[in-house]
């Protein structure tokens, strides 16, 4: 049983890294395309995920859906542009 502990930690670390990579792909897609119409399918496709898994990943990582993140990002970009004008 003890010999399985390092393997479990290794698997967990691999899973966390994979989750971070997926989130990075999806967030990058949003940041690059936020001025265009974006669908949840397009966000999910950026990380080769289903829409359901995309939303689960966002919820698990930043406690909001992908669409909520998109809206918040658009608002933050709009307000920062407005302030700097």
N, C-alpha and C positions, 0 to 999 in steps of 0.2 A: 504494500500500500504506500509506504513512504517513497518508494522508487517512482511512483506515478506522479508525485507532487511536482517535480521539475517539469515534467511533460505537460501537466495541467497549466502551470504558470506560462510555459512557452506557448501553448495553444491560446491562452487568454491574451498574451502579448501580441500574438499574430492577429487575433481577432480585433483587438483595439487598433492596431496599425492599419488593418484593412478598412475599418470603419472611418478612421481619420482620412485615409486616402479617398474614400468615396465622398465624404463630406467636402473635402477640398475640391474635388472635381465639380460637384454640384454648386457649391458656393462660387467658385470661379466662373462657372457658366452664368449664374445669376449676375455677378458683377460685370461681366463682359457684355451681357445682353439686356440689362434691366430697362433700357429705353425702348426696346422692341416688345411686341406682344410675346409673352412666354407662357407656355402650357406646362402643367405638371408633368406631362409625358416627356416634354423636352428636357426638363430638369432631371428627371429620373434617367432618361437615356444618356445623359452626360456621364453617368456613373454605371451605365449598363444595369439598371435596376428597374423593378416594377414601380408603379406609382405608390402602391401600398408600402413597399419596402423603403422607398424614398422618404415618405412621410414618417415612417417608424424611425428611420435614421435621424431625421431632423428632430423629432420629438425626444428621442433618447439623448441626443447630443446637445441641443440648444433649447429644448423644451417648447418648441413651436413647430408648426407644420412648415413645409417648404413654401407654400403660398403666403403664409403669414410672414416668413422671413423676407420674401420678395417684396411684399407691401412695405414692411418696415425699412428695408433697404432703399426702396424708391423714395419714401418719405424723407429719410435721412439725407439722401443725395439732393432732393429738391430743397430742403431747408438749408443745407450747407451752400448750395448754389445761390439761393435767395439772399442769404446773409452776406456772401462775399461780393455781391453786385453793388 
